[in-house]
Amino acid sequence: MMKKIFTSDKKGFSLIEIMITMTIVAVLGGIATVAILKERSAFHQTACMSNLRQISQAMQIYYNENGKFPKDGYPDDGNDPLPLSTELSNYVSEKSLFICPEDDNPLTTANFASYDPYYVARKDPDDVDKLLIGCPHHREAKKATNLLGAGTTNITNVDTVLVNGQEIPPDGTSAERVISNVNDEMTFVDGSRVKITNSQAGYGTYLVQSVQLADGTLYSIIRVEDEGTIDVQVTAGSKFEVVTPSAIIGVRGTRFTVQTLNANNATIVTMITGTVDVMDRETGTEIVLSIDGTTTATIDDLDDGVDNDGDGYSGSQGDCDDANPIVHPGAGEILDNGIDDDCNIATPDSSQDIDSDGDGFTGNQGDCDDGNPNVNPGVAEILDNGLDDDCNLATPDSSSDIDNDSDGFTENQGDCDDADPAINPGAAEVFDGVDNNCDGQTDEGFTDADGDGFTLEVDDCDDTNPNVNSGMAEIADNGIDDDCNPATPDSSGGDQALIDLLNQKPALNSSDLKSALLDASPLSDAVLTVMINRNPSMDTSDVMSVFLGNNPLTDNIFIQMINKNNLMVSSDYKTVFNSNIPLSENTLDQMVNSANLMISSDYKDVLVNSSPLPPSILAQVNAGTPPLDSGDLQAVLDAQ
């Protein structure tokens, strides 16, 4: 029988197929490995954070038992041999929490220091000047050396931790570790910071741990004791725990304040931004603070039923400060120490609560002299006895504090005549021979050159003539405004029409007045006097034209125009004077004694044209009246 043999052309796997298959397997294996590593990393990170929380809780337990936190956390000199892990060894459930989860090194007391104080701090084998900090990145830490000796513990920060701008170096000195002054600030490389504000110098804030987790998050523990307030601001990628004796505050990417008080047994946390978790030390209760909900939490671990300060009294037994052993019922009250020593509100705490003079009033009840029974808020004020009898600053103690004339000023406020309401520091000075404004001067600002009892400032239109003032009767047709009243006719004839024209309201313009006056010239002194004293004055050129149209002018007119001073410009005065040469000695005297009437060269021209000068005038010129330039003075002297 013939067997049929089947053959196949199928060959084995090609090399390419084998390589592709191996690659796929490798990729799948790599993916699985990455997933496993990520899962392990997440697990180790969670374990690491759990360990850190246990360290925070252990510190609280330590504080509760010892009344203080453990030392600063690492050996910094020969007198401080214990690292944080050794000091907390009796306050943690598992000592292995000081080791990263993957570290297979057995934990012994001898190498506690090698894992402290920054959880993992080992020299980098690739950079001897750099220490590794992190969990679970710890394997290379085993290669570190020189880590066990007291005083030589090698520590560092995550990249850089700054205190007030100064880096905390890895040399282990507590002065560089503690933040102990008012308004200090600790800044981490990721920008997170802790700032102390509104606290006294010496406020105890320490950096306990600073760990970089597997995902790069910076995890730091700050411990706080001593009564005061810190301001904590944390960046979004960072996580902080702030440990106080009574609470643990956990935050991420937020800002909040922490205040410790009541001998550190109470903690007040106030959230400003973000979310804050607050855990009560005693109960383990957690409170979440958020901007949309509760923003403040107060944790107070003093038990009213327990004698917390060991003075024999608890809060429920009347101890009003159970954190202070010298304060309790039955203690002697010490005055003025700011403390209610005996917890009895009926017992005076201050000397200001005692009526020392027996007048029924204490210092806190307004007695301003508790050594004098005649001084208290219940007695009447006695003037001028030097005492504030009624202890009331609003009641006058002196007659000099009373305004007798009701002008708003007392003698002590500068009233120099408190019987006359017209005399006080707020009154205006008048020309009456009295110091009206109480400044120590009489009639200041007024001048009565002719002694007629009237001044140029008030009612005297010619202070060189004692017969001209507002108290005189008008004499018609003498060319003088005797009573200094433009409304009183100075002339019995046709002058009155011109005078009325000059005084017309609304006033004519200067050019029209000039034309009317020149048409009526020559004018009497009465009309010229009204023109000189007119308000508003005519234009200077128009005034000069009227004067030139009425030459020769009388001394009365010259003296009035000189006294007016600003009636014309310098050159116009010169023109009018030179058109009336020779000038009288009276006019020359008035002219040279008006220093601002003309410029030096115009004075010179008038004086030269009037030469030879009368001796009295020449003597004044030689003496510098008026003040002439040297060349002008010499020209006047040469003309004599």
PyMOL commands that set and color helices and strands:
alter all, ss='L'
color gray80, all
select helices_A, chain A and resi 15-66+84-87+89-91+95-98+109-111+113-115+139-143+174-177+315-317+351-353+363-365+399-401+411-413+495-502+510-520+525-533+540-548+555-564+570-578+585-592+600-609+615-622+630-638
alter helices_A, ss='H'
color red, helices_A
select strands_A, chain A and resi 121-124+127-133+161-163+166-167+178-179+185-188+193-196+205-212+218-224+228-233+238-243+247-252+255-261+266-273+275-280+286-290+296-300
alter strands_A, ss='S'
color yellow, strands_A
deselect
rebuild
show_as cartoon
